[in-house]
Amino acid sequence: MEKRIAIMGGTFDPIHHGHLITAEAVREAMDIGTMVFIPAAVPPHKLDREVTPAEHRLRMTELATASNPHFRVSDIELRRQGPSYTIDTIRALQKQYPEDTTFYFIIGADAINELTTWHEVDTLITMCHFIAATRQGTSFDAEGLYARFGERGRAHIHRALTPHIEISSTDIRSRVREGRSIRYLVPQVVREYIEKEGLYR
């Protein structure tokens, strides 16, 4: 029986309710069995800014997802040296799961339009499906992507409507730094961890 596994990657610095709500909405819409959250070690698009140490981002992700039986967390990218490229992650996961597993990669509507610039994208799109997590009114250049990737693109790029949640990790870090509340922006266990470890001060 085919297994559907979706991957939600990100810096998760910190993970917040927006990530969790999007993941659950996509899981339900696409009939995903397991959602794997993968904190990035060195996000290729964030090489110019300091990122919170991996052990903290991993632990916050574990705490935030623990109550959902469909959610898992993997440190697969944290154990790898260098920038975190999606194709390397998919190759590693293919070795871990049965051959009949179908992988889906969740990507934001803004990032999906930049998919053509991804590392080894022509090979990557043959290895997994992409789910564009979009909200009503969001620009999603599906036809442009289909034109670029052809039939493989039509078969492997999907859209899932998700709730409009205006929460950002950047804002959360700023709020902590300024001594403002982050209650209800992140799960309580994550808020308590941030306070206990003195993160973002």
N, C-alpha and C positions, 0 to 999 in steps of 0.2 A: 504493500500500500504506500502510495506517495506521501512523503512528509513535506510539509511546507514550513520553512523556517525563515523568518524575517529578521533582518539585521538593522539595528538602529545604532549608528555610530555617532560620535560627537566628542567634543572636549569634556562636556558635562562638568563645567567649572563655574557654578555647581549645576547638577541636575535639578530640574524644577518641574512644576505641575504641567507646564506646557509640553514638555517632553513626554510625560506619562500619559496625558490625555490624548496626544497625537498617536502614540504607540497603541493604545487600547482601541482607538477609533479605526486605525488601519488594520489591526488584528481582526476586529470584528467584520469590517467591510470586505476583507480579502480572504476570510476564513483561514487565518494563519494559526497553526498549532502552537508554535513557540516563537516568542520574540526575544532575540538576544541583543542585549545592550553591550556595546563594545567601546569603552573609553579609548580615545586615541592617545598614543604616546607622544608623538610629535606631529600635530596636525600640519600638513603641508601648507595650508593657507594661513597658519598662525605662527610661522617661524619667527616673525618679527616682534612677538610679544611674549612676556613671561607667563608661563602656564603653571598653575598650582601643581605641586608634586603628585605624581601618578597614584601613589598609595592613598592619598586623601580623596581624589576624584573617583577611584575605584570603590573605596569604602562607602562614599556617599551614594553612589549608584546602587551598590548592594543593599544599603539600608532603604533606599527609596522604592526599590522593586520587590522587596521581600514578601510583601503581602499579596502579590498577584501570582497565582500558580502557573500562569502562562509565560511569565517573565523570567529570564535568566540573565546572568552577567558573565562576560568572558574577559579575561585579561590577555587575550591572544596578541593584541597589538602592543601591550605594555611590555611583553616579554621579547619583542622584536626590536632590533637596533634600527636607527634611522627613521625617516619620515614614514607615516602610516598611509600606504597606498591601498585602496580598496581591493585591487586585484590580488595583492599578496594575501590579504585576509581571506578572500573567497577561496583561493587555492589551499590555504591551510585548513579551512573549515571543510572543504570537500574531502580531505583526508580523514577527518574526524567522524563524518556522518555517512550513512549508507548511500550507495550509488543512486537510489531512487529519490533522494532528497532534492527538493527544488528550493533554491535560495532566492530571496527577495531582499532588495536593499532599499530602505526608506530614505527619501531625499526630499528636501524642501523645494517648494515651487520655484524659489529664486535660483537655487543651485542646479535644478534639473535643466534649466536653460543653458547652463555652462557645461553640461555633460560632455560636449564634444572636446573640451580641453583636458579631460581627465587622462591620467596615465594609462596607456595601453587600452584605451576605451573600446577599440574595435574587437579586441579579444575579450575584454570584460563583459561586453553586452551579450556574448554567446554563452557566458558562464552563469549569469544570474539575471533576474528580472529587476526592474526598477519601479518603485512605487512613488509617484510624485504626490506628496502630502500637500494638498492645496485647499484653500478655503474659497467660498463663494466670492467671485469678483477678482481672484488672483490671476495674473497673466501666466499662461502656460502654453508655450509655443510647441504644441504637440505636432502640428503639421511640419514645422521646421525640423524637428527631431526625426520624424518619420522619413522626411526627404533625405536627411543625412544618413540614416542607418538602414533605410529600405524596409523590407518585410521583417527583418530581424527586429527592427525598432518597433514596428507595429505589434509584434508578438511579445516583446519584452519590456515595453514601457507602458505603465498603467497609471491611472489617476485615482486617487481616493480623496473624497471630500472630508475635511477634518474641521473641528470647531476653530473659531477665530480666538486665539488666546494670546493676548499681548503681554507676554512675560519674556524677559531676556536675562541671560546670565550676567551680561555686562551691567545691567541695571541693578541686579541683586548684589553684585560685588560693590558697586558704588554705594548702595544703601548701607551695607555693613560698614564700609569705610567711614561713612558719615554718621553712623550711629542711629540710622532709621530702621524701622521695622521691615522684616521680610516674612512676617507671619502670613500664611495662606499663599505665598508665592512658591514656597518649597514645602515638601512634607515636614511635619514636625520633627521627625527623627533626623532629617538633614539639617534643619535649623539648630537643633540641639548639638549636633556634631560640629557645625561651624563655630558655635559659641564655645564648645569645650576645647576645640583645637586652636581657637584664636585665628581662624582663617580670614583673609581679606581685610585685615586691619591695616 
